[in-house]
């Protein structure tokens, strides 16, 4: 029982990291109609900013994280203003290639600004753990879970209950009509890119202590976040978040109880089977194509 | 009179698509000679060889994406499978090179057909990420399945034995370069034939409208499976070529990044363009090593080739979303304007 609880708590932590990245991807997908393959690369870049602020200037980590999220917002603005805004006529597949170009740019800039050596980023709360029904969880773990869930809830509140959220949802459902209705879709898209970059930065800072800060920091997060989007369905904002937590839980349970070597593959295989039988994802609606 | 006739024959032959492919191949075969003469750095042969290998893989994805409109992000996984099958059979099981190559094409194709079955249920972005899922399963398997793949540290093979002769270090690059050219030209001609025939028309119809194609009697299951089988066969072949050319394969090569790069080759080169695919491969895989690393002052900065390539890719997509083959036709009309104004009316 204790082990199971321990596994679930840890899954909530990793699931939260995937969920933050996935939420960024889905917001970009819904507002700009781009599959954001560079979500991980941008998160990685801004995680490097955080690490640099921390190691070079010795600022407290929370302040560094805020600084990183600041640069994340700026980089999101830059991507939308310089590139995405001018690609209205580009086909959806070609738009995905633009995010590939973005990956290359960010992967290239990072060693130029921050050097090629891997860096270390500590956890928010270095020590201390609390026992909970036979399981133990570090204070940092609790903080990460709380941050993940808290940000998610706050964002869903904004999406459902504020004017800004309404503007985002309208843009997501039909950009052209939204513009006709007076929704400032350009500003909404700009905001979406900044938000996605900030979320990516946060998930980067959360996963950094587990490994070291390198250009490959976010590779697995990127892949899992994309798969979470498919698992949850691209039609809603909460579907991918649900998918991300499920991947976190599934991965930990399968690697512990079934096979530490093949657990990951089995999880992906199960997801694949699930998509075959339910192509629209967990909470998506089935689209009927008209001839 | 006779001279003119033979001239006519020649120009007609030169206009024939297959003759052009052969001429293209012959021109490529001159490159090792240039390297030997010292005009070109011989290290470029390895870079260009890599470009040709990725062009083969991209040709398969172009068949899939360009003609049938199905997106795959699994190319890297299948290419990796090709390398491991070829490498294992050649270096560990001591089978001839030819057998290893054939197996490296057949085994990924079989897996690709299974993925094709998945594609009947889902399409678009969902299919892209489903194939990414397959690719990740394969990559994790390469990491864990030590006895077959050598795990994280990878699989190395010796110099291949071709036509009964063991290649030496000196002759290796030249001979393998020519082999790669032959493979590339063969794949270009095969692709040309495939898409000009009934298969191409069926795939065109499917891309336009699945429902309409079905109504016209196009068997969706059959053609989707064929498209996937071909794409993975090409990827497997590219993997086998990679293994025998580079002689080293490790799991970190076969990631989402490579699949995206190959997708970029197809989009940049232009959908449904055979020469465009080769050109796209040159832009994506060749430009960093061949050009950017030779520019003084900036070549020493870490990561600079990535930045330039990224910007290049973004700029091409923004201004030539139909692919760089359009650039040439644009240049042609631009060059022809002063002369061709009257003729066009």
Boltz contact constraints between the chains, C-beta under 6 A:
constraints:
  - contact:
      token1: [A, 35]
      token2: [B, 125]
      max_distance: 6.0
  - contact:
      token1: [A, 83]
      token2: [B, 314]
      max_distance: 6.0
  - contact:
      token1: [A, 90]
      token2: [B, 321]
      max_distance: 6.0
  - contact:
      token1: [A, 94]
      token2: [B, 267]
      max_distance: 6.0
  - contact:
      token1: [A, 94]
      token2: [B, 317]
      max_distance: 6.0
  - contact:
      token1: [A, 94]
      token2: [B, 321]
      max_distance: 6.0
  - contact:
      token1: [A, 97]
      token2: [B, 264]
      max_distance: 6.0
  - contact:
      token1: [A, 97]
      token2: [B, 267]
      max_distance: 6.0
  - contact:
      token1: [A, 97]
      token2: [B, 317]
      max_distance: 6.0
  - contact:
      token1: [A, 98]
      token2: [B, 314]
      max_distance: 6.0
  - contact:
      token1: [A, 98]
      token2: [B, 317]
      max_distance: 6.0
  - contact:
      token1: [A, 100]
      token2: [B, 260]
      max_distance: 6.0
  - contact:
      token1: [A, 100]
      token2: [B, 264]
      max_distance: 6.0
  - contact:
      token1: [A, 101]
      token2: [B, 310]
      max_distance: 6.0
  - contact:
      token1: [A, 101]
      token2: [B, 313]
      max_distance: 6.0
  - contact:
      token1: [A, 101]
      token2: [B, 314]
      max_distance: 6.0
  - contact:
      token1: [A, 104]
      token2: [B, 306]
      max_distance: 6.0
  - contact:
      token1: [A, 104]
      token2: [B, 309]
      max_distance: 6.0
  - contact:
      token1: [A, 104]
      token2: [B, 310]
      max_distance: 6.0
  - contact:
      token1: [A, 105]
      token2: [B, 307]
      max_distance: 6.0
  - contact:
      token1: [A, 105]
      token2: [B, 310]
      max_distance: 6.0
  - contact:
      token1: [A, 107]
      token2: [B, 306]
      max_distance: 6.0
  - contact:
      token1: [A, 108]
      token2: [B, 303]
      max_distance: 6.0
  - contact:
      token1: [A, 108]
      token2: [B, 306]
      max_distance: 6.0
  - contact:
      token1: [A, 108]
      token2: [B, 307]
      max_distance: 6.0
  - contact:
      token1: [A, 111]
      token2: [B, 302]
      max_distance: 6.0
  - contact:
      token1: [A, 111]
      token2: [B, 303]
      max_distance: 6.0
  - contact:
      token1: [A, 112]
      token2: [B, 301]
      max_distance: 6.0
  - contact:
      token1: [A, 112]
      token2: [B, 302]
      max_distance: 6.0
  - contact:
      token1: [A, 112]
      token2: [B, 303]
      max_distance: 6.0
  - contact:
      token1: [A, 116]
      token2: [B, 302]
      max_distance: 6.0
  - contact:
      token1: [A, 223]
      token2: [B, 136]
      max_distance: 6.0
  - contact:
      token1: [A, 223]
      token2: [B, 256]
      max_distance: 6.0
  - contact:
      token1: [A, 226]
      token2: [B, 129]
      max_distance: 6.0
  - contact:
      token1: [A, 227]
      token2: [B, 133]
      max_distance: 6.0
  - contact:
      token1: [A, 230]
      token2: [B, 126]
      max_distance: 6.0
  - contact:
      token1: [A, 230]
      token2: [B, 129]
      max_distance: 6.0
  - contact:
      token1: [A, 261]
      token2: [B, 144]
      max_distance: 6.0
  - contact:
      token1: [A, 264]
      token2: [B, 140]
      max_distance: 6.0
  - contact:
      token1: [A, 265]
      token2: [B, 137]
      max_distance: 6.0
  - contact:
      token1: [A, 265]
      token2: [B, 140]
      max_distance: 6.0
  - contact:
      token1: [A, 268]
      token2: [B, 133]
      max_distance: 6.0
  - contact:
      token1: [A, 268]
      token2: [B, 136]
      max_distance: 6.0
  - contact:
      token1: [A, 268]
      token2: [B, 137]
      max_distance: 6.0
  - contact:
      token1: [A, 272]
      token2: [B, 130]
      max_distance: 6.0
  - contact:
      token1: [A, 272]
      token2: [B, 133]
      max_distance: 6.0
  - contact:
      token1: [A, 275]
      token2: [B, 130]
      max_distance: 6.0
  - contact:
      token1: [A, 276]
      token2: [B, 118]
      max_distance: 6.0
  - contact:
      token1: [A, 276]
      token2: [B, 121]
      max_distance: 6.0
  - contact:
      token1: [A, 279]
      token2: [B, 121]
      max_distance: 6.0
  - contact:
      token1: [A, 279]
      token2: [B, 122]
      max_distance: 6.0
  - contact:
      token1: [A, 291]
      token2: [B, 211]
      max_distance: 6.0
